[in-house]
Amino acid sequence: MDQAKRRVACSECGEYLDEPFDTLPDSRPPCPSCGSKSRRFEIEINDSVKFYGKLGIKARRGEVGKPYREVVSGDDLHRKTGKWMHLERSIDREKDQYRECVTNPETGDG
């Protein structure tokens, strides 16, 4: 996580003050602009979140038996390396075909 940005401002006029966060109310100097001793404390925290997604579909006839067609497409975590890869998988049991392509999205290598 990035470093938090902390600022103290006068709650009356909004001017930012060069004052520590832990200054007690009785020992605060008055605001140089308006003379108030009331304060507003601001903490700004920035971070980022990355989402991954994968979609899978299965086609079957009836409610029993294996699907005759399966397709998976999206992000997949490679367990050995711990890296996120892009996965395209197609299984067609009627035509007895299996196709899988795993690529590194950073380099494009498969």
Backbone hydrogen bonds, N-H to C=O, Kabsch-Sander energy under -0.5 kcal/mol:
donor,donor_aa,acceptor,acceptor_aa,energy
2,D,46,N,-1.0
5,K,44,E,-3.0
6,R,4,A,-0.6
7,R,42,E,-2.6
8,V,17,L,-0.6
9,A,40,R,-2.8
10,C,15,E,-2.5
11,S,38,S,-1.5
14,G,10,C,-1.5
17,L,8,V,-3.0
19,E,17,L,-1.5
23,T,20,P,-1.2
27,S,24,L,-1.1
28,R,25,P,-0.9
31,C,36,S,-2.3
35,G,31,C,-1.7
40,R,9,A,-3.5
42,E,7,R,-3.0
42,E,40,R,-0.5
44,E,5,K,-3.3
45,I,43,I,-0.5
55,L,73,S,-3.1
57,I,71,V,-2.8
59,A,69,R,-2.9
62,G,60,R,-0.7
68,Y,59,A,-1.7
69,R,59,A,-1.4
70,E,91,I,-2.5
71,V,57,I,-2.2
72,V,89,R,-2.6
73,S,55,L,-2.5
74,G,87,L,-2.2
75,D,53,G,-3.2
76,D,85,M,-2.8
78,H,76,D,-0.6
78,H,83,K,-3.0
79,R,77,L,-0.7
82,G,78,H,-2.6
85,M,76,D,-3.0
86,H,103,T,-3.2
87,L,74,G,-3.5
87,L,85,M,-0.5
88,E,101,C,-2.1
89,R,72,V,-2.9
90,S,99,R,-3.1
91,I,70,E,-3.0
92,D,97,Q,-3.1
93,R,68,Y,-1.9
93,R,91,I,-0.5
94,E,68,Y,-0.9
97,Q,92,D,-2.7
99,R,90,S,-2.7
101,C,88,E,-2.9
103,T,86,H,-2.5
103,T,101,C,-0.5
104,N,109,D,-3.2
108,G,104,N,-3.5
